[in-house]
Amino acid sequence: MIQFLLNQQLRTEHALDPNLTVLEYLREHLSKPGTKEGCASGDCGACTVVVGELHGEEGQERIRYRSLNSCLTFVSSLHGKQLISVEDLKHQGRLHSVQQAMVDCHGSQCGFCTPGFVMSLFALQKNSDAPDLHQAQEALAGNLCRCTGYRPILAAAEQSCCATRQPDQFDSLEPQTIARLKAIAPTAIGELNSGEKRCLVPLTVADLADLYSAHPEARLLAGGTDLALEVTQFHRTLPVMIYVGNVAEMKRIETFDDRLEIGAATSLTDCYAALAAEYPDFGALLHRFASLQIRNQGTLGGNIGNASPIGDSPPLLIALGAKIVLRKGQTTRTLLLQDYFIDYRITAREESEFIEKIIVPRADPARSFRAYKVSKRLDDDISAVCAAFDLHIDNGVIKDARAAFGGMAAIPKRAKACEAALVGQPWNHATLEAACAAMADDFTPLSDFRASKEYRLLSAQNLLRKYFIELQTPHIETRVTAYV
């Protein structure tokens, strides 16, 4: 069984279909139609809900509220958490302050998208003390409105979140909610089982390894932002899933003298502070990694594990020389991330083997790391080309070079010919142009609706030129801002 709080109501579920999304659960099982389906792919935000989890040290816990796309969230991922939908905000006949702000500022027209905006504003209000306009825009970047325009909605954000925040019922009930969440904290492997389909919810890495060895056919579920599309977009059935989001060991970020170790189930939102502190460009790129709802769900391990040629984090991690730890049963092995990708959607992972953690070297002052993303929209869009460069330049000579790209081949990969043209050469225009020309030997990109092969190759070359200019004139702040 799984247990969670629906606002303050305890829900215990045994036999639900594990392929059921939270969106369907709210609308079809609980008759809560406020949460809307707009796209069923995590692009529009109409289905946004908020999930609360205990966060902090024992005895000092608080509730961390995060916005999620309910269309991409399977019910099994609610185990031990609190689910809040738009119906839960109105209290004792009065609208919540974020709802009232939408009314006061005329932020709704047809109203279809309004519940999603309200829930994103609610999460912003809960997670930020007097956020500024930039934070409000980021919180709402995953919500689309086709009627009103965004000025009145941003005005509602300013009124309800950026000004003095009004206490609400969730504040007054927080001690009670914390106690209730502690009472239902999972202590054993959970399961949803509808007879033909099941989802298992382990609590430890050892349990996960045992379950995956026993069920090698299972699909691993972390954030689900990619896996859920198989159900919502392609109408496939997932007979067996193993949800890894409750494995605490795989959600840790540990800092050592020479490296960061990031659990594979760590959300991209949680990765941000650690990665941005070491590599500002990595942090800047994460701000452009889909919407906040997606970053709250999606995991670093998942972005690697799905082996997409246009995933944004692998090129950066490859350029940094990152490694991954793979586990099967009680056995682990470590390999360079660049060796994990073999061919389109084919990896070095063996049956019943899973990514346990990602090892990222700490920043080296002798090296210069930059990352760039080219996409049709500046925010919330998939890359046409993603590039990362990490060079060691000593006295004007390139001692070592790593250049990695996404969107240029069937896998994210290093540009070996380009690197060879750089290493040992002076860092000047002649070397730069030789390295750009060598890229034609590294890649034969495809043409698709995002970009032609000619555009991709020229963009990749121009990004290296951009990198050169930035290192020559470091005061120029143009990083991670390229778009079509």
SEZAZA-861453 format. One record per residue (C-alpha): z, y, x; residue number from 1. Coordinates in steps of 0.25 Angstrom, whole numbers, plus 5000, padded with zeros to 4 digits. Example, Ala and Ser with C-alpha at 12.3 -4.5 7.8 and 13.67 -1.06 7.14 Angstrom:
PT     Z     Y     X  resi
PT  5031  4982  5049     1
PT  5029  4996  5055     2
//
This chain:
PT     Z     Y     X  resi
PT  5000  5000  5000     1
PT  4999  5015  5004     2
PT  5009  5026  4999     3
PT  5007  5041  4999     4
PT  5011  5053  4992     5
PT  5002  5060  4982     6
PT  5008  5073  4983     7
PT  5022  5069  4979     8
PT  5019  5056  4972     9
PT  5020  5043  4980    10
PT  5008  5034  4979    11
PT  5007  5019  4982    12
PT  4994  5013  4983    13
PT  4991  4998  4985    14
PT  4977  4994  4980    15
PT  4968  5006  4981    16
PT  4954  5005  4986    17
PT  4956  5009  5001    18
PT  4942  5016  5000    19
PT  4948  5026  4990    20
PT  4948  5040  4995    21
PT  4959  5050  4992    22
PT  4949  5058  4984    23
PT  4946  5046  4975    24
PT  4961  5042  4974    25
PT  4965  5056  4969    26
PT  4953  5057  4959    27
PT  4952  5043  4954    28
PT  4965  5037  4955    29
PT  4975  5049  4953    30
PT  4966  5058  4944    31
PT  4968  5070  4953    32
PT  4954  5076  4953    33
PT  4957  5089  4960    34
PT  4952  5083  4973    35
PT  4937  5083  4973    36
PT  4926  5075  4979    37
PT  4915  5084  4984    38
PT  4908  5076  4995    39
PT  4916  5064  4998    40
PT  4913  5066  5013    41
PT  4924  5076  5017    42
PT  4915  5088  5018    43
PT  4918  5097  5006    44
PT  4934  5096  5005    45
PT  4934  5095  4990    46
PT  4943  5083  4991    47
PT  4953  5089  5000    48
PT  4967  5084  4999    49
PT  4980  5085  5008    50
PT  4987  5074  5014    51
PT  5002  5076  5019    52
PT  5008  5068  5030    53
PT  5021  5068  5038    54
PT  5019  5075  5051    55
PT  5029  5078  5062    56
PT  5041  5071  5069    57
PT  5051  5062  5062    58
PT  5061  5071  5054    59
PT  5052  5083  5056    60
PT  5040  5079  5047    61
PT  5032  5088  5039    62
PT  5020  5086  5030    63
PT  5006  5088  5036    64
PT  4996  5091  5026    65
PT  4981  5089  5028    66
PT  4969  5091  5020    67
PT  4960  5079  5019    68
PT  4947  5075  5012    69
PT  4951  5065  5001    70
PT  4937  5060  5000    71
PT  4938  5054  5014    72
PT  4953  5050  5013    73
PT  4956  5035  5009    74
PT  4968  5034  5001    75
PT  4974  5024  5012    76
PT  4976  5036  5021    77
PT  4986  5042  5012    78
PT  4996  5032  5016    79
PT  5010  5039  5019    80
PT  5004  5053  5016    81
PT  5004  5063  5005    82
PT  4992  5067  4997    83
PT  4990  5080  4991    84
PT  4979  5084  4981    85
PT  4975  5097  4974    86
PT  4983  5093  4962    87
PT  4996  5093  4970    88
PT  4996  5107  4974    89
PT  4999  5114  4960    90
PT  5014  5114  4958    91
PT  5022  5117  4946    92
PT  5010  5123  4939    93
PT  5007  5132  4950    94
PT  4995  5131  4960    95
PT  4998  5129  4974    96
PT  4996  5142  4983    97
PT  4982  5137  4988    98
PT  4977  5134  4974    99
PT  4982  5148  4969   100
PT  4975  5154  4981   101
PT  4962  5148  4977   102
PT  4964  5154  4963   103
PT  4968  5167  4968   104
PT  4956  5168  4978   105
PT  4946  5163  4969   106
PT  4943  5151  4979   107
PT  4938  5141  4968   108
PT  4925  5141  4960   109
PT  4920  5128  4955   110
PT  4933  5122  4960   111
PT  4928  5109  4965   112
PT  4931  5112  4980   113
PT  4944  5119  4976   114
PT  4954  5108  4977   115
PT  4949  5104  4991   116
PT  4951  5119  4996   117
PT  4965  5120  4990   118
PT  4969  5107  4997   119
PT  4964  5112  5010   120
PT  4971  5125  5008   121
PT  4984  5118  5005   122
PT  4983  5110  5018   123
PT  4980  5123  5025   124
PT  4992  5129  5019   125
PT  5001  5117  5022   126
PT  4997  5116  5037   127
PT  4996  5130  5042   128
PT  5005  5142  5042   129
PT  4997  5154  5039   130
PT  4983  5149  5043   131
PT  4973  5159  5046   132
PT  4959  5160  5040   133
PT  4953  5151  5051   134
PT  4963  5140  5047   135
PT  4960  5142  5033   136
PT  4945  5140  5035   137
PT  4947  5128  5043   138
PT  4956  5122  5032   139
PT  4945  5124  5022   140
PT  4933  5121  5031   141
PT  4932  5107  5024   142
PT  4931  5112  5010   143
PT  4918  5117  5004   144
PT  4916  5126  4992   145
PT  4903  5128  4986   146
PT  4907  5139  4976   147
PT  4917  5150  4980   148
PT  4914  5152  4994   149
PT  4926  5152  5004   150
PT  4931  5166  5004   151
PT  4940  5164  4992   152
PT  4945  5151  4997   153
PT  4948  5157  5011   154
PT  4956  5168  5003   155
PT  4963  5157  4996   156
PT  4967  5151  5010   157
PT  4972  5164  5015   158
PT  4980  5166  5003   159
PT  4987  5153  5002   160
PT  4987  5148  5017   161
PT  4985  5160  5026   162
PT  4995  5169  5019   163
PT  5010  5165  5017   164
PT  5010  5151  5012   165
PT  5017  5148  4999   166
PT  5027  5136  4999   167
PT  5023  5125  4989   168
PT  5028  5112  4983   169
PT  5023  5104  4996   170
PT  5033  5112  5004   171
PT  5045  5110  4995   172
PT  5042  5095  4994   173
PT  5039  5093  5009   174
PT  5053  5087  5012   175
PT  5051  5077  5000   176
PT  5037  5074  5004   177
PT  5041  5071  5019   178
PT  5051  5062  5014   179
PT  5042  5055  5004   180
PT  5031  5053  5015   181
PT  5041  5047  5025   182
PT  5045  5037  5014   183
PT  5031  5032  5012   184
PT  5027  5033  5027   185
PT  5020  5020  5030   186
PT  5028  5009  5037   187
PT  5018  4997  5036   188
PT  5003  4995  5035   189
PT  4998  5001  5022   190
PT  4986  4995  5014   191
PT  4977  4999  5002   192
PT  4970  4987  4997   193
PT  4961  4986  4985   194
PT  4958  4971  4987   195
PT  4944  4972  4993   196
PT  4947  4985  5002   197
PT  4960  4988  5010   198
PT  4965  4999  5019   199
PT  4976  4996  5029   200
PT  4985  5007  5035   201
PT  4992  5003  5048   202
PT  5003  5012  5054   203
PT  5002  5008  5069   204
PT  4991  5005  5079   205
PT  4995  4991  5080   206
PT  4994  4989  5065   207
PT  4980  4995  5065   208
PT  4976  4986  5077   209
PT  4981  4974  5069   210
PT  4974  4978  5056   211
PT  4961  4981  5063   212
PT  4961  4968  5070   213
PT  4963  4961  5057   214
PT  4953  4969  5050   215
PT  4942  4972  5059   216
PT  4933  4976  5048   217
PT  4942  4987  5044   218
PT  4938  5002  5044   219
PT  4948  5011  5051   220
PT  4951  5023  5043   221
PT  4957  5035  5050   222
PT  4953  5049  5044   223
PT  4942  5042  5036   224
PT  4933  5054  5036   225
PT  4922  5046  5041   226
PT  4925  5032  5035   227
PT  4928  5037  5021   228
PT  4913  5042  5020   229
PT  4909  5027  5020   230
PT  4916  5026  5007   231
PT  4914  5040  5001   232
PT  4899  5042  5005   233
PT  4894  5028  5008   234
PT  4902  5021  4997   235
PT  4905  5010  5006   236
PT  4918  5001  5005   237
PT  4928  5000  5016   238
PT  4935  4986  5014   239
PT  4945  4988  5025   240
PT  4951  5000  5031   241
PT  4962  5003  5041   242
PT  4968  5017  5040   243
PT  4973  5022  5053   244
PT  4979  5035  5049   245
PT  4993  5030  5048   246
PT  4994  5025  5062   247
PT  5002  5035  5069   248
PT  4999  5031  5083   249
PT  4984  5034  5081   250
PT  4988  5048  5076   251
PT  4995  5053  5089   252
PT  4990  5063  5099   253
PT  4997  5061  5112   254
PT  4995  5070  5124   255
PT  4996  5065  5138   256
PT  4994  5072  5152   257
PT  4980  5068  5153   258
PT  4975  5064  5138   259
PT  4977  5065  5123   260
PT  4978  5052  5116   261
PT  4974  5054  5101   262
PT  4976  5043  5091   263
PT  4963  5039  5084   264
PT  4969  5042  5070   265
PT  4973  5057  5074   266
PT  4966  5066  5064   267
PT  4957  5077  5070   268
PT  4966  5088  5065   269
PT  4977  5082  5073   270
PT  4969  5080  5085   271
PT  4965  5095  5085   272
PT  4977  5101  5092   273
PT  4978  5091  5104   274
PT  4963  5091  5107   275
PT  4961  5106  5105   276
PT  4973  5109  5115   277
PT  4965  5101  5125   278
PT  4951  5105  5122   279
PT  4949  5117  5113   280
PT  4935  5113  5110   281
PT  4939  5100  5104   282
PT  4948  5108  5095   283
PT  4937  5117  5091   284
PT  4928  5106  5088   285
PT  4939  5099  5079   286
PT  4939  5112  5071   287
PT  4924  5109  5068   288
PT  4927  5094  5065   289
PT  4924  5093  5050   290
PT  4934  5099  5041   291
PT  4949  5100  5042   292
PT  4950  5089  5031   293
PT  4942  5080  5040   294
PT  4950  5083  5053   295
PT  4963  5080  5045   296
PT  4957  5066  5042   297
PT  4948  5063  5053   298
PT  4953  5057  5066   299
PT  4949  5057  5081   300
PT  4948  5042  5081   301
PT  4939  5042  5069   302
PT  4930  5052  5074   303
PT  4928  5043  5086   304
PT  4928  5030  5079   305
PT  4917  5033  5069   306
PT  4908  5034  5081   307
PT  4899  5045  5075   308
PT  4889  5052  5084   309
PT  4893  5065  5078   310
PT  4908  5064  5079   311
PT  4914  5077  5085   312
PT  4925  5072  5093   313
PT  4919  5061  5101   314
PT  4910  5070  5110   315
PT  4922  5079  5113   316
PT  4931  5067  5117   317
PT  4919  5060  5125   318
PT  4918  5073  5133   319
PT  4932  5073  5136   320
PT  4932  5059  5141   321
PT  4941  5054  5129   322
PT  4945  5039  5128   323
PT  4948  5031  5116   324
PT  4958  5019  5115   325
PT  4953  5008  5106   326
PT  4963  4997  5101   327
PT  4961  4983  5096   328
PT  4973  4975  5092   329
PT  4983  4977  5104   330
PT  4972  4981  5114   331
PT  4967  4995  5117   332
PT  4956  5000  5126   333
PT  4952  5014  5130   334
PT  4938  5019  5132   335
PT  4931  5032  5134   336
PT  4926  5038  5121   337
PT  4912  5039  5126   338
PT  4912  5024  5127   339
PT  4916  5021  5113   340
PT  4903  5026  5107   341
PT  4892  5016  5109   342
PT  4881  5019  5098   343
PT  4880  5025  5085   344
PT  4893  5021  5077   345
PT  4895  5010  5088   346
PT  4907  5011  5097   347
PT  4915  5002  5107   348
PT  4926  4999  5097   349
PT  4928  4984  5095   350
PT  4931  4977  5082   351
PT  4945  4981  5077   352
PT  4947  4991  5088   353
PT  4950  5005  5085   354
PT  4952  5019  5092   355
PT  4967  5021  5094   356
PT  4967  5034  5102   357
PT  4958  5044  5109   358
PT  4962  5049  5123   359
PT  4957  5063  5126   360
PT  4959  5068  5140   361
PT  4967  5081  5142   362
PT  4959  5094  5145   363
PT  4956  5095  5160   364
PT  4956  5110  5164   365
PT  4944  5106  5174   366
PT  4935  5102  5163   367
PT  4928  5110  5152   368
PT  4927  5104  5138   369
PT  4919  5110  5127   370
PT  4914  5104  5114   371
PT  4903  5109  5104   372
PT  4899  5105  5090   373
PT  4885  5108  5084   374
PT  4885  5107  5069   375
PT  4877  5113  5057   376
PT  4890  5119  5052   377
PT  4901  5125  5061   378
PT  4912  5118  5054   379
PT  4914  5105  5047   380
PT  4901  5099  5051   381
PT  4896  5087  5059   382
PT  4891  5089  5073   383
PT  4876  5089  5076   384
PT  4880  5090  5091   385
PT  4894  5089  5097   386
PT  4896  5091  5112   387
PT  4907  5091  5122   388
PT  4907  5094  5136   389
PT  4918  5092  5147   390
PT  4914  5096  5161   391
PT  4922  5097  5174   392
PT  4917  5109  5182   393
PT  4923  5111  5196   394
PT  4918  5123  5204   395
PT  4905  5124  5196   396
PT  4901  5109  5197   397
PT  4902  5099  5186   398
PT  4911  5088  5191   399
PT  4911  5080  5177   400
PT  4904  5082  5164   401
PT  4906  5076  5150   402
PT  4896  5080  5139   403
PT  4897  5072  5126   404
PT  4890  5074  5113   405
PT  4890  5070  5098   406
PT  4878  5070  5089   407
PT  4868  5068  5101   408
PT  4868  5053  5101   409
PT  4872  5040  5092   410
PT  4886  5042  5099   411
PT  4894  5053  5105   412
PT  4891  5053  5120   413
PT  4891  5059  5133   414
PT  4879  5066  5139   415
PT  4878  5058  5152   416
PT  4865  5064  5157   417
PT  4870  5078  5154   418
PT  4883  5075  5161   419
PT  4876  5070  5173   420
PT  4868  5082  5174   421
PT  4881  5090  5175   422
PT  4890  5083  5184   423
PT  4890  5087  5198   424
PT  4881  5099  5195   425
PT  4885  5114  5195   426
PT  4888  5120  5182   427
PT  4877  5129  5180   428
PT  4864  5131  5171   429
PT  4856  5122  5179   430
PT  4866  5110  5177   431
PT  4868  5114  5163   432
PT  4853  5113  5159   433
PT  4851  5100  5167   434
PT  4863  5094  5159   435
PT  4857  5099  5146   436
PT  4843  5093  5149   437
PT  4850  5080  5153   438
PT  4856  5079  5138   439
PT  4842  5075  5134   440
PT  4844  5062  5142   441
PT  4858  5060  5135   442
PT  4854  5061  5120   443
PT  4843  5059  5111   444
PT  4849  5064  5098   445
PT  4845  5062  5084   446
PT  4840  5072  5074   447
PT  4847  5072  5060   448
PT  4851  5082  5050   449
PT  4861  5089  5059   450
PT  4852  5092  5070   451
PT  4839  5087  5077   452
PT  4839  5080  5090   453
PT  4833  5092  5097   454
PT  4844  5101  5092   455
PT  4855  5091  5096   456
PT  4850  5090  5110   457
PT  4848  5105  5112   458
PT  4862  5108  5106   459
PT  4868  5098  5115   460
PT  4862  5105  5127   461
PT  4866  5118  5122   462
PT  4880  5114  5120   463
PT  4881  5111  5135   464
PT  4875  5125  5138   465
PT  4885  5131  5128   466
PT  4896  5123  5136   467
PT  4891  5129  5149   468
PT  4891  5143  5144   469
PT  4905  5141  5139   470
PT  4910  5137  5152   471
PT  4903  5148  5159   472
PT  4909  5158  5149   473
PT  4922  5152  5144   474
PT  4925  5164  5135   475
PT  4914  5161  5126   476
PT  4920  5154  5114   477
PT  4909  5146  5108   478
PT  4914  5132  5109   479
PT  4912  5122  5097   480
PT  4905  5132  5089   481
PT  4891  5127  5089   482
PT  4884  5124  5076   483
PT  4869  5123  5071   484
//
